[in-house]
Amino acid sequence: MTIYSKAQECADFIKKHSSAFVVSHIDADGLTSAAIIGKALERIGIDYDIRFVKQLDSTALAGIADNNAELVIFTDLGSGMLDAIKTLKLNAVISDHHQPRGVHEYHLNPHLFGLHGATEVSGSGVTYLIATSLGNNSDLADLAIVGAVGDLQHMKNGQLIGINRQILEDGAKTGVLHYEKDLLLFGKQTRPIFKLLQYSSDPYLPGISGSEDASIEFLKKIGIRQHGEKWRRWIDLEPVEKQQIVSALFQFCLSSGMPATSVQRLIGEVYTLLREREGTEVRDASEYSTLLNATARYDHADIGLAVCMGDRGKSYDEASTLLNEHRKNLVEGINLVKEQGTIRMEHLQYFDSGNKIRETIVGIVAGMCTSFVRHDVPIIAFADTDGGVKVSSRGNYDLIRKGLNLGNAISEAARSVGGTGGGHDIAAGAFIPREAKSEFLKILDSRIGSQIR
């Protein structure tokens, strides 16, 4: 059986029902997954409700079971809780891309077909496969690509590969997507060009990142100036000006002694949503995914979902307001880590933000910090939650090649201290009891050490 025939099997099972309860994750990939399945169900006349959860644990599952839904569709989560789903006898379809634990009949996951869930297809991509098996839904390819980019699936190779690539081609053929090689710095649709440099965190530009004055000075030195009183955006520049900036950035990075891998991350494939208005966050897949993270990670998943479903009025305005707050929180989080530094163990480094970084964004902050912390070990981040501690972790592809699998290591360490966890080889998360932090770190350090050896 192929992943496509399994998607068809899941779709045929869904069609046997008149209503569904969709449960999804609270990040960009989870929001786009929920929107994709929601639109697909709507088009074939199946009623649905959607709920978002931060973490699918036994408590969340018990609440879902209490709904007595005719059918539950899990999107972008569920693969780590297959045994619990079976024990509760939930009539469920699971559409996920995280490392699976257990067995379930209607379970679509790339890992079951020898595909990589961190680079070849995201949760929204897997859900797109089910949606296109339910009917003619190839116009939803743009949402699937936003989810994949939000999950950073394009970063390892500088472009989307595998099933993500096929979905991208679907979107290009349908006329909803365009892709090309371009500067990867964030904000090309909406920000004045100096802001792209000022807020660059991956790669971190020494002496420029974080400084408005240094960013403006860099551009002026190479002859890029503002028009009147306003700085233009990247999309407003002439091709020759763009090339000028890229060349100067490459020279600057190399002369600053930055690793070649960091310099290469300046350029890559970018994805434009052709149905969206130019100069808005939703025109660019990367900016769109950040806009979505700014809603669901602040307890406003309903706003992000409404944007995914096409609301460009009130919900879009509310999402834009939340985005400004999100950006401010990320900058404060990065500054906190820079000030307090990380604590080094033998096989990992970690920081504990306590209640100073929201549990829902501590993983994003950890990912952004990889540009200025050590690269020879993964970074682990802690943030306080109501019921314990949220753990987030980020590795890199050099460590993956040496054997690192954070999804497995985090899952084992969390389980050992009475918590739950899982994810991908390069990024994973967990919830653990507050008093178990030291023991968790000790076990995790040992697990990572045995993997990398």
N, C-alpha and C positions, 0 to 999 in steps of 0.2 A: 504493500500500500504506500502511496506517496502522500505528501502533506496536502496536496490538492484534492485527492480522493477522500482523505480524512475530513477536510473542510466541507466537502459535499455531503459526507455522512452526517456531520454535525448540523449542517443546514437542513437536511431532510428531516432530522429529528426535531429541530426547532419548528418546522412547518406543521408538525402534528399538533401544535399547541395554539390556543387562541390568545394567550397572554403570557408575559414574561416579566420577571423581576431582574433587572440588570444591576450587578454590583461591580464597581470599578475603583481603580486607584486614584489618588489625589494629585497626580502630576500631569504634565502635558500629554504623556503617552496614554495615561488612564482616561483623561478627559476626551481625547480624540477617539479612543477606542469606544467609549460609551456613546459618543455622538454618531460614529459609524454604524454601530449595531442598532442604535435608536432610529436612525434614518432608514436603514434597511428594513427593520421591522414595520415601521410606519408605512412604507411603500407596499408591503404585502398584507397590510391590514391586521397586524398582530398588536394588541394593546401592550403597553410596557410602562413600567416605572423604573427610575434610576436612583441608586443610592451610591454614595462615595464613602470609602473607608480609608483611614491612614494605614492600617495594618490588618490583614485578615488573620485573626487569632481565634481561639475557641470562644471567647466572649462575643466577638462580632458574628461568628458563625451561628451561635445559639440564637442571637437576635434575628438573623436572616431566616433560620428555621422556623421561628415563631410566626413569621409572615404567612406560612402555609401556601407559598406561591405555587402555581401550577408548574412553572419552569423557572429555574434560576440560571442566568447567564453571567458567569464571572469573566470579566475582561481585564487584562493586564495584571491579574493576580489569580491565585487559586492553586497553582501547580505545587506549591510548597505545603498545601493542606489537604491533599487528596484523600488520605486515610480518614481524616476528620469529616470531610464531606460525605464519604461513604458511610461512616458510622452514623451520621445524622440522617442517612437515607434521603438526602436532597436529590431531587430530580434536576440534574444540572448539566450544563455545557460549560466547559472551561476553555477559554481562549487566552493563552498566556505564553510568555517567552522566557520566564525565569526557570532556573534549574528545578526539574520535577522531583518530587518525593512521593512515591506511592503509585497507584494505578487507578484509572477511571475510564469508563467506556467512551464517553464523549469528551475527550480531552485533546485539544489541538495545541501542540507545542513543538517548536523547531528541533529541540534537543532529541525528540523521539525519532527524528528522521535524519540524524547526523548533521544537523545545521546548527549554527551558533546563534544563540539568542541575544548576544550583546552586539553583534555586528551585521548579521545577515537578515534579521527581521525583528521588528519591535512588537509590542503588544497590539498596537493599532494596526500593524501590518498583518498579523495573524488574524485579527478581527476582520480586516478588509477581505481576506481570503474567504471567510465565512459569508461576508456580505455579498461578495460577487458570486458566491454559490447560491445565495438566496434569490438573486435577480440581477438585472443590469445596473450595477452600482459602481462602475468604473470611474464615475465622476467624483467619488469619495476618495480617490487616490491622493488628492492634495492633503486631506486630513491625516491620512496614514503617513505621509511624508513629514508633516509637521510633528507627529508623534515620534517618528524615527529620529528626526533631528533633535527634538527635545531630549531624547534618550542618548544623544551624542553617538549614534551609530555610524555616522559618517567620518568620525575623527581619526580612527586608526588608519584608514586608507586614503584619507583626504576626499573621499566620495562614498556614496552608498553602493553596497555590493549585494550579491545574492538575491533573495526575494525582494528586498527593498528596491533593488535596481529594476526588477520586473514591474513592480508597482509604479516606480518613477516613469518607466516607459509607457505604461498604461495611461498615466496622467498626461504625459506629453502628447500621446495619440489622441486622447479625449479633448485636449486643448485647455486643461486646467492647470498645467505645470510647465515651467521652463527651467532648464538647468544649464549652467556654464561655470567655467573656472573664473574665480575672482578673489579679491581680498576677503579673508575670513573674519576680520575684525567686526565686532558686533555693532549694529545700529546704522547700517548703510542706507536704509530707507528714511530714517527719521532724524538722525543726529547730525549736528554740524560736524564737519570732518575732524576738527581738533579733538572733539569728544571721543571719537573712535580710538585715538591714541591715548588720551587721558585715562580712559576706562579699560584699556586693554589689560587683561589679566592672564590670557592664554594665547600667545606668549606674553609674559611680563616684560615690559620694555624698560630696562634700568635707566633711571634718570628722567624718564618721560611718563611712564604709567603713574597715575596719581597726581600729576602736576599739570594744571591748565596752562600756566605760563610756558613751561618747557615744551608742551605739545604745540602751542601756537608758534613758539620760536623755531621749532623743528620745521614746520611748514613754511614759515617765512624764509628760512635759510635756503630752501630749495625752490623759492620763487612762487609758492602757492599763497595767494593772498585773498582776503575777504572781498566781496563785492559790495561797495558802499559800506554800510554799517553791519552787514550780515555775512556770516560764514555760510558757504554752500554745504549741501549734503554730498555724500559720495555719488548718489544717483544724478546729481546736477553737474558733475565734472565731465570734461572732455576726455576721451580715451587717452590722449597724450599726457594729460595731467595725472590720470590714474596710474599710468605706467611710471611716471616720474616719482610719485609717492612710493610705489611698490619697490622700485630700484633703490631709492634712498633708505627705505626701511630695511631691506636686505643688507645693504652696506653697513648701516648702523648696527644691526644685530650681530653681524659677523665681527665687526671691529670691537664690539663690546664683549666678545668672547663667549657669546651664547652658544649652547650646543646646536649642532646642525639640525637635530630633530625638532628643536623649538623654532628655529628659523623657518623650517619647511612648513610649519603650521600657520604661517602667514597666508598661504595661498591654498585654495581647495575649491571644491564644487559648492556652489550656492544654488538655492532653490526658490524660485519666484512663483507665487500663486497668481495666475493670470486673471482670475475673476475678481481679485481685490484691487482697491484703488491704490495707485502709486503714491508713495510717500506716507503710507500708514503701516503700523506694526504688523498687520495681518497680510501684507504683501510679501514679506520675507519669512521663510519657514523658521529661521532661528529666532527672529523677533516675535513671531506669532507664538512659538512655544514658551518663550519667557513671559509673554502676556498671560498665557494660560496658567503657568506656575504661580504667577502673582495673584491668581484668584483662588484656586483650590487649596493652596498651601496656607491661605489665611482664612480658612473656613467659609469661602465663598465659591465652592465648586459649581453652584447653580448658575452663577454669573459666567464662569468660563464655559460651561456647557451651552448656555444660551448663545454665546459668541460662536462656538463651534457649529451650532444649529443655524447660524445665519443672522443673528440679531446684530445690526450695525447702528442701533440707536442707543437706548438707555443702558443696556447691558454692556455695550462696547465702551461707552463713556465711563461707566463704573469700573470696568476692568482697567482702563487707562489710568484712573486715579489710584487704584490698587498697585499698578505697575510702578508708579513713582515712589510709593512707600516701600515696595519690594526692593527697588534699586538702592534706596537709602539703607535698608536693613542689611543688604549684601555687603555694601561698602563698610558699614560699621562692623560686621562680622569678620571681614578680611582684616580690618585694622586691629581688631581684638587679637586675632591669631598672630599677626605681625608683632604686636606689643608683648604678648605673653609667651610666644614661641611654642614649640612642640616639645614633649618629653620623649626622649629616645629610650627604647628597650632594645633587646638584641635584634629582633626581626621586624619591629614596627616602630612607628612614632605616633603619638597621640596628643590631642588637646581636649580639655574638658571645659566647655563653655558654660556649664551650670545652667542658669536661667537667662543668660545674656544673649544667646542666639536661639531663635525659635526652633523647636524640634523638627518642624516641617521643612526648614531651609538649611539645617546644619550640614546635610549632605552636599548641597550645592556649594556652600562655603568651603567645605573640605576639598571639593573638586577644583574650585578656583584657586585654592592655596597651593595646589601642586605645582604652580608656576614658580613659587619662591621657597618651597621647603625641599628637603633632601629627596632624591629620587631612587635611592638604593633600597628603600623599604616603603611599604604602603603607609598611608596616613589614616588613622582612626579618629573619629570625632564623637564626643558625647554631648548630649543636651538633656536637661531635665524635662520630664513629662509628669502629668498628674499621677500616673500609676507606677513610675519607675524612671528608667533612663532609655533614651533613644540612642542607638549606636549607628553611625554611618561610616563607611570605609571606601577608600579609593586607591587603586593601584595604577600601574602603567604597563604598557605592552612589553617592555624589557623584562619586567618581573613575571608577566604571564608566560613569556618564552622560557623562563627558568622554572616554571611549574606552579606559580601562584594561582590559587583559586579561592578568592575571598568568599564566594557564595558558600562553598563547602566548609571553609574554616570558620566563618561567622556562625553558620548554622550549628556546627558541632559545639563550638564554645558557648553559644547562647543556650543550647539544650542542656549542656552540662551544669548550668547555674539556674535552671528553671525558667529560661526565657525562650523566645522564638526568633528565628532569623533565617535569612537566605538571600538570594539575588544572583548576580553574575560573577564570573571569575574576576572581572576588573572593578566591580562596584557591588557592594552588598550592604544590608542593614539588619538591625535587630532591635528588639525591646527586651531589656533585662531588669531584674530587681535592683533597686538603688544600692543596696548593701553588697551586691555581688560584683561590683565594678573591678576591684583588684583581682579577684579570682578569675573573672572573665578575661582580663588582660593577660594574666599569666598563661591561661589555657590557649588563648588566641596566639600569643607570641610563640608558644611551643608548636601549635598546628602549622602556622605560617613557616616556621623554621624547618619543619619536617617536609613541607611541600617544596620549598626552594632548594633544600639540600639535594 
